[in-house]
Amino acid sequence: MSEAPLERTETGARPAGEGWFVLNVRDAQWFESELGFYTQFEGETARFPELGIGLGILRPGEPSAMYHGEDAQEDFLVLSGACS
């Protein structure tokens, strides 16, 4: 498999095709909504068929309202702070 090109946007970089890629989370395309800040590591055409990786930043006291169930496995990793 070849390397996917990275497309630069106003809000960061994202893969612009199929293939592997290396992308520092600091350089990734970030979005802000009423649910906080988030990035998905996928482009509009480059999708991981059986794996989804996303990062979300919750401010103190904000709920994680983007929860949805998965068919096989689902994991959460808290890098700082605590879940309650």
C-alpha positions in Angstrom: 0.0 0.0 0.0 1.3 3.5 -0.8 1.4 6.6 1.3 -1.6 8.8 1.3 -1.0 12.5 0.6 -1.8 15.0 3.3 -4.1 17.9 2.4 -3.6 21.1 4.3 -6.8 23.0 5.3 -7.6 26.1 7.4 -8.1 23.9 10.5 -5.2 21.4 10.0 -4.1 18.5 7.8 -6.1 15.4 6.8 -5.4 12.4 4.5 -6.5 13.1 0.9 -6.5 9.6 -0.5 -6.1 5.9 0.3 -3.0 4.5 2.0 -1.0 4.8 5.1 0.0 8.2 6.6 1.7 9.7 9.6 0.0 12.7 11.2 0.9 14.4 14.4 -2.3 15.2 16.4 -1.1 18.8 16.8 -1.2 19.1 12.9 -4.5 17.2 12.4 -7.7 18.9 11.3 -9.5 20.0 14.4 -13.1 21.1 14.8 -15.1 22.8 17.6 -18.7 22.2 18.4 -21.1 22.4 21.3 -19.5 19.1 22.3 -16.0 20.4 22.6 -12.9 20.1 20.3 -12.4 16.9 18.3 -10.4 15.3 15.4 -11.0 12.1 13.6 -7.8 11.3 11.6 -9.8 10.5 8.5 -10.4 12.5 5.4 -13.5 12.8 3.3 -12.4 10.0 1.0 -9.9 8.2 3.2 -11.8 6.0 5.7 -10.7 3.2 7.9 -13.2 0.4 7.1 -13.1 -1.4 10.5 -11.4 1.1 12.8 -12.3 4.5 14.0 -9.8 6.7 15.9 -10.9 10.0 17.2 -9.7 12.4 19.9 -12.0 14.7 21.9 -11.1 17.4 24.4 -13.7 18.0 27.1 -13.6 21.1 29.2 -14.1 20.6 33.0 -17.7 19.7 33.7 -18.7 19.0 30.0 -20.4 15.6 29.3 -19.1 13.2 26.7 -22.3 13.4 24.6 -21.0 11.8 21.4 -21.3 8.2 22.8 -22.7 5.5 20.6 -22.5 1.8 20.7 -20.2 -0.3 18.5 -20.8 -3.8 17.2 -17.5 -5.4 18.3 -15.2 -3.4 20.6 -15.0 0.1 22.0 -12.3 1.7 24.1 -11.8 5.0 25.9 -8.4 6.4 27.1 -8.3 9.3 29.5 -5.0 11.2 29.1 -5.6 13.8 31.8 -8.3 14.5 34.4 -10.9 12.1 35.5 -14.2 10.6 34.3 -17.2 10.7 36.5 
